[in-house]
């Protein structure tokens, strides 16, 4: 694994499978687009989108799941053919609590799926 791959892996943190709609506000163009969250962590998420986003591009992401919404500024840390990995910036305490609840739920779901 190259140094660049290790750095991206460290920035990503431990991610959990997650499925929720997301709205992306591209700050540089004041443009909104839609995406789908495929993985989620305390530090960021993977967004499936057909919108071409650039490495290091800054954006605001809004995720809606189970009747709650999470918002944070984020930065694209890597790109793939079907989407991008983003790193959250400072997350407000209210949104951090929502994120924590979603991750704990995803962790519980993962534990239930594992054979005993």
C-alpha positions in Angstrom: 0.0 0.0 0.0 1.4 3.4 -1.0 1.7 6.3 1.4 -1.1 8.1 -0.4 -3.4 5.0 0.0 -2.5 4.8 3.7 -3.3 8.5 4.2 -6.7 8.2 2.5 -7.4 5.0 4.6 -6.6 6.9 7.8 -8.8 9.9 6.8 -11.7 7.6 6.0 -11.8 5.9 9.3 -13.9 2.8 10.0 -17.0 2.9 7.7 -20.2 1.1 7.9 -22.6 0.2 5.1 -25.4 2.8 5.0 -28.1 3.7 2.6 -29.7 7.1 2.7 -30.4 10.0 0.3 -28.0 13.0 0.4 -28.0 16.5 -1.0 -24.8 18.1 -2.0 -24.3 21.9 -2.2 -21.3 22.7 -4.3 -19.9 25.8 -2.6 -17.8 27.0 -5.5 -20.8 27.1 -7.9 -23.7 27.5 -5.4 -25.3 24.4 -7.1 -27.2 21.6 -5.6 -27.1 18.0 -6.6 -28.3 14.6 -5.2 -26.4 11.6 -4.2 -26.8 8.4 -2.2 -24.8 7.5 0.9 -23.3 4.0 0.6 -20.9 4.1 3.6 -20.8 6.2 6.8 -18.3 6.9 9.5 -17.7 9.5 12.2 -15.2 11.2 9.9 -16.9 11.1 6.6 -18.9 9.0 4.1 -18.9 7.6 0.6 -21.4 9.3 -1.8 -22.6 7.6 -4.9 -23.2 10.4 -7.5 -23.0 10.9 -11.2 -22.0 14.5 -10.7 -18.3 15.0 -11.4 -16.6 16.3 -8.3 -12.9 17.2 -8.0 -10.3 16.0 -5.5 -10.1 18.5 -2.6 -13.4 20.1 -3.6 -15.3 21.6 -0.7 -19.1 21.1 -0.3 -21.9 20.9 2.2 -23.6 17.6 2.5 -27.1 17.0 4.0 -28.1 13.4 4.7 -31.6 12.4 5.6 -32.4 9.1 7.3 -35.1 7.7 9.7 -36.8 11.1 10.0 -33.6 13.0 11.0 -31.1 15.1 9.0 -27.4 15.6 9.3 -25.4 18.5 7.8 -21.7 19.2 7.6 -19.1 20.9 5.5 -17.0 18.3 3.8 -14.1 17.9 1.4 -13.6 15.3 -1.3 -10.6 13.1 -0.4 -10.9 10.5 -3.2 -12.8 9.8 -6.3 -14.1 6.6 -7.9 -16.1 5.9 -11.0 -19.4 5.8 -9.1 -18.8 8.5 -6.5 -16.6 10.2 -4.0 -15.3 9.8 -0.5 -15.7 12.9 1.7 -14.2 14.0 5.0 -16.4 16.0 7.3 -15.2 19.2 8.7 -16.3 20.5 12.1 -19.6 18.9 12.9 -22.0 20.7 15.2 -22.9 18.8 18.4 -26.5 18.3 17.4 -25.5 16.7 14.1 -22.7 14.7 15.8 -25.4 13.1 18.0 -27.5 12.2 15.0 -24.5 10.7 13.3 -23.6 8.7 16.4 -27.1 7.3 16.6 -27.0 6.2 12.9 -23.5 4.6 13.3 -24.6 2.8 16.5 -27.6 1.5 14.6 -25.5 0.4 11.7 -23.1 -1.4 14.1 -26.1 -3.2 15.7 -27.3 -4.2 12.3 -23.9 -5.5 11.4 -23.6 -7.5 14.6 -27.1 -9.1 14.0 -25.9 -10.2 10.5 -22.8 -12.0 11.7 -23.2 -15.7 12.5 -22.8 -16.7 16.2 
